[in-house]
Amino acid sequence: MGWNVTVDADKCSGDNECVDVCPVEVYEMQDGKAVPVNAEECLGCDSCVEVCPSNAITIEEV
């Protein structure tokens, strides 16, 4: 079981909240946008989805 993590770059406001809240450091800021650089580490906790003000993050179970 794993998680597919996607960030809609067009929606991402670059506020860094997902980077700060993620307990396993899935995200990193690149060019002012959040990028899921360690998506394989995702726990599916949805913390990032909850704090994203622009609804740019989607997490789906795979």
Backbone as ProteinMPNN parsed JSONL, in Angstrom:
{"seq_chain_A": "MGWNVTVDADKCSGDNECVDVCPVEVYEMQDGKAVPVNAEECLGCDSCVEVCPSNAITIEEV", "coords_chain_A": {"N_chain_A": [[0.836, -1.18, 0.0], [0.506, 2.203, -0.812], [0.904, 5.748, -1.437], [-0.188, 8.185, -3.736], [1.051, 11.218, -4.426], [0.259, 14.416, -5.414], [0.878, 17.722, -6.609], [-0.733, 20.513, -7.705], [0.739, 22.703, -9.62], [-0.15, 25.076, -10.726], [-2.088, 25.916, -8.974], [-0.754, 26.065, -6.548], [0.273, 28.18, -3.99], [2.652, 28.609, -2.819], [3.127, 28.902, -0.089], [4.425, 27.365, 1.79], [3.362, 25.852, 3.864], [2.727, 23.084, 3.705], [5.241, 21.933, 3.583], [6.208, 22.533, 6.119], [4.382, 21.174, 7.809], [4.424, 18.456, 7.184], [5.196, 15.282, 8.466], [7.137, 13.542, 7.527], [8.748, 14.75, 5.664], [7.975, 14.99, 2.881], [7.704, 17.038, 1.033], [9.338, 19.729, -0.758], [10.431, 23.012, -1.377], [10.572, 24.381, -4.574], [11.512, 26.684, -6.904], [9.596, 28.425, -5.811], [7.355, 26.847, -5.446], [5.62, 24.017, -4.042], [6.969, 20.782, -4.103], [6.555, 17.316, -4.371], [9.045, 15.635, -3.383], [9.783, 13.382, -1.998], [7.766, 11.423, -2.226], [7.304, 8.719, -1.861], [7.598, 8.333, 0.815], [5.304, 9.173, 2.003], [2.705, 9.122, 4.431], [0.026, 9.218, 4.224], [-1.474, 10.849, 5.855], [-2.83, 13.19, 5.436], [-2.298, 15.723, 6.444], [-1.002, 17.758, 5.04], [-2.832, 18.317, 3.027], [-4.911, 19.377, 4.498], [-3.812, 21.792, 5.479], [-3.223, 23.263, 3.23], [-3.891, 26.226, 1.666], [-4.765, 26.705, -0.879], [-5.838, 24.462, -1.969], [-4.205, 22.717, -3.506], [-3.07, 20.242, -3.272], [-3.231, 16.735, -3.703], [-3.907, 13.552, -2.44], [-3.833, 10.186, -3.046], [-4.725, 6.831, -2.442], [-2.824, 4.074, -3.507]], "CA_chain_A": [[0.0, 0.0, 0.0], [1.247, 3.455, -0.869], [0.13, 6.957, -1.697], [0.194, 9.006, -4.872], [1.0, 12.612, -3.986], [0.419, 15.368, -6.508], [0.681, 19.134, -6.321], [-1.09, 21.291, -8.882], [1.623, 23.872, -9.582], [-0.921, 26.271, -11.072], [-2.832, 26.323, -7.779], [0.144, 26.223, -5.398], [0.585, 29.573, -3.666], [4.021, 28.657, -2.319], [3.15, 29.397, 1.297], [5.342, 26.527, 2.578], [2.672, 25.175, 4.969], [2.838, 21.629, 3.561], [6.621, 21.581, 3.927], [6.333, 22.638, 7.57], [3.509, 20.27, 8.555], [4.644, 17.047, 6.842], [6.064, 14.627, 9.449], [8.177, 12.721, 6.889], [9.459, 15.588, 4.702], [7.629, 14.642, 1.503], [7.762, 18.218, 0.164], [10.449, 20.671, -0.791], [10.094, 24.166, -2.213], [11.406, 24.562, -5.761], [11.007, 27.808, -7.7], [8.433, 29.009, -5.163], [6.237, 25.909, -5.447], [5.859, 22.775, -3.31], [7.186, 19.627, -4.969], [6.665, 16.091, -3.563], [10.316, 15.002, -3.747], [9.887, 12.107, -1.279], [6.388, 10.929, -2.189], [7.284, 7.331, -1.383], [7.591, 8.371, 2.277], [3.995, 9.661, 2.46], [1.96, 8.279, 5.369], [-1.396, 9.359, 3.946], [-2.112, 11.481, 7.018], [-3.611, 14.321, 4.928], [-1.973, 16.99, 7.118], [-0.674, 18.756, 4.024], [-4.081, 18.661, 2.339], [-5.686, 20.208, 5.417], [-3.232, 23.126, 5.67], [-3.025, 23.946, 1.946], [-4.955, 27.215, 1.487], [-5.201, 26.79, -2.283], [-6.321, 23.129, -2.387], [-3.349, 22.282, -4.598], [-2.513, 18.914, -2.999], [-4.108, 15.576, -3.759], [-3.28, 12.299, -2.008], [-4.694, 9.053, -3.354], [-4.171, 5.525, -2.116], [-2.547, 3.231, -4.678]], "C_chain_A": [[0.885, 1.248, 0.0], [0.316, 4.589, -1.213], [0.697, 7.688, -2.897], [-0.027, 10.458, -4.463], [1.208, 13.522, -5.187], [0.148, 16.789, -6.015], [0.39, 19.825, -7.646], [-0.304, 22.603, -8.812], [0.884, 25.165, -9.913], [-1.698, 26.804, -9.873], [-1.928, 26.665, -6.607], [0.525, 27.689, -5.197], [1.998, 29.727, -3.095], [4.153, 29.14, -0.896], [3.961, 28.531, 2.246], [4.674, 25.747, 3.702], [2.843, 23.65, 4.886], [4.236, 21.152, 3.941], [6.78, 21.545, 5.442], [5.561, 21.558, 8.319], [3.815, 18.784, 8.304], [5.626, 16.382, 7.815], [7.211, 13.817, 8.828], [8.881, 13.438, 5.73], [9.243, 15.17, 3.248], [7.915, 15.814, 0.564], [9.032, 19.029, 0.323], [10.004, 21.816, -1.697], [11.107, 24.27, -3.354], [10.769, 25.641, -6.618], [9.702, 28.371, -7.145], [7.195, 28.124, -5.117], [6.62, 24.658, -4.651], [5.97, 21.622, -4.309], [7.32, 18.396, -4.082], [7.895, 15.282, -3.961], [10.517, 13.644, -3.069], [8.509, 11.481, -1.137], [6.279, 9.509, -1.654], [7.262, 7.238, 0.139], [6.223, 8.751, 2.853], [3.264, 8.639, 3.323], [0.459, 8.326, 5.115], [-2.154, 10.034, 5.072], [-2.987, 12.675, 6.648], [-3.333, 15.645, 5.638], [-1.711, 18.094, 6.108], [-1.929, 19.235, 3.296], [-4.888, 19.632, 3.196], [-5.136, 21.624, 5.553], [-3.059, 23.911, 4.372], [-4.179, 24.921, 1.685], [-5.508, 27.27, 0.061], [-5.707, 25.454, -2.842], [-5.533, 22.563, -3.561], [-2.861, 20.84, -4.447], [-3.59, 17.836, -3.04], [-3.302, 14.352, -3.321], [-4.279, 11.185, -2.268], [-3.973, 7.761, -3.01], [-3.976, 4.73, -3.397], [-2.286, 1.803, -4.277]], "O_chain_A": [[1.878, 1.326, 0.723], [-0.902, 4.421, -1.275], [1.913, 7.798, -3.055], [-1.154, 10.872, -4.19], [2.211, 13.413, -5.893], [-0.683, 17.022, -5.137], [1.173, 19.73, -8.591], [-0.644, 23.499, -8.039], [1.258, 26.234, -9.428], [-1.939, 28.007, -9.77], [-2.299, 27.475, -5.757], [1.028, 28.348, -6.107], [2.479, 30.845, -2.91], [5.171, 29.724, -0.526], [4.171, 28.916, 3.396], [5.362, 25.037, 4.436], [3.081, 23.002, 5.905], [4.395, 20.092, 4.547], [7.41, 20.638, 5.985], [6.024, 21.073, 9.351], [3.489, 17.944, 9.142], [6.752, 16.851, 7.978], [8.155, 13.448, 9.527], [9.537, 12.795, 4.911], [10.196, 15.017, 2.483], [8.324, 15.605, -0.578], [9.693, 19.022, 1.362], [9.282, 21.601, -2.671], [12.319, 24.251, -3.139], [9.609, 25.519, -7.014], [8.809, 28.749, -7.903], [6.107, 28.594, -4.788], [7.792, 24.286, -4.591], [5.169, 21.506, -5.236], [8.107, 18.407, -3.136], [7.806, 14.36, -4.771], [11.336, 12.844, -3.522], [8.127, 11.055, -0.046], [5.266, 9.144, -1.058], [6.942, 6.186, 0.692], [6.013, 8.658, 4.062], [3.21, 7.454, 2.996], [-0.299, 7.564, 5.717], [-3.355, 9.813, 5.229], [-3.798, 13.124, 7.458], [-4.079, 16.604, 5.443], [-2.146, 19.231, 6.295], [-2.065, 20.419, 2.99], [-5.473, 20.587, 2.687], [-5.909, 22.567, 5.725], [-2.777, 25.109, 4.413], [-5.319, 24.493, 1.504], [-6.587, 27.815, -0.173], [-5.97, 25.333, -4.038], [-6.107, 22.0, -4.493], [-2.3, 20.276, -5.387], [-4.686, 17.992, -2.502], [-2.174, 14.141, -3.766], [-5.412, 11.218, -1.787], [-2.775, 7.613, -3.253], [-4.848, 4.709, -4.266], [-2.036, 0.956, -5.135]]}, "name": "protein", "num_of_chains": 1, "seq": "MGWNVTVDADKCSGDNECVDVCPVEVYEMQDGKAVPVNAEECLGCDSCVEVCPSNAITIEEV"}
